Amino acid sequence: MRDLPLGKVSVLVSIATAQFKGGLVENGNVTFRAAVALAQDLPQRPKRQAGLPRHSGLGEHYKDEAFKQILTAAIKEGDIPVVNDLTRIWNKTGDDADGAVVEAWLDADRPGEAIAVARKIENPQARVKTLLQVARTLLDRSGAPVF
């Protein structure tokens, strides 16, 4: 039963993607927004405690999983209003949303937007770490040798 909310989100994301591909952009936007609303009912991932591994129950799914799935699909389909709204919602949760948003842009093969989001990260240490991860990802994708 715990898998059901994430499964519903996945189905809605698939429907929204098909709607965009079929030219039903407005319907796709509404479906993405329904997925976002449903994802907000998922539990928050427990915070990692220093010195202890993060535990989650078998089959337990969290908001960040659903948010990333929706965000990546919305980026690929070009639904920027949903991307912006979901990014704002995700940032309010206190999770490492910035890094996940950058990763979603990279997953959608949109490195320019990933870099722009990374540059806006307020925490200087997190910003540098994220920009270095973007650089590493782009170098790996281009086939640069690993030393």
C-alpha positions, 0 to 999 in steps of 0.5 A, a space after each residue: 500500500 505504501 508504494 501506491 502514492 509513488 505509483 500514482 505519481 508515476 502514472 500521472 507523469 506518464 500521462 502528462 508526458 504523453 499529453 505534451 507529445 500529443 500537443 495537449 500542452 495545457 492538459 499536460 500542465 494540469 496533469 503535472 500539477 496533479 502529480 505535484 499535489 499527490 507527491 506532497 502527500 508522501 512523507 518527508 525523507 528522514 534527516 541524516 543524523 551525524 554518525 548514523 546511516 540513514 534508514 528507510 523501511 522496505 518499500 518506503 518512498 518519499 517526496 524527494 523521489 516523486 519530486 525528482 521524477 516529476 521535475 525531470 519529466 517536466 523539464 524534458 517536456 518544457 513545462 517551465 511553469 511546473 518546473 519553477 513551481 515545483 522547485 519552489 515547493 521542494 526548496 521549502 521542504 528543507 531537503 537538498 533541493 538545489 542539488 537535485 534540481 541541478 541533477 534533474 536539468 543534467 538528466 534532461 541533457 540541459 547543462 546550461 540550465 543546470 549551471 545557471 541553477 547551480 550558480 544561484 545556490 546561496 550557500 557558497 560551499 554547496 554552490 562550489 560543490 554542486 558546480 564541481 559535480 556539474 563539471 565532473 558530469 559534463 567531463 564524463 559525458 564528453 569522454 574526458 580521461 579520468 586521472 
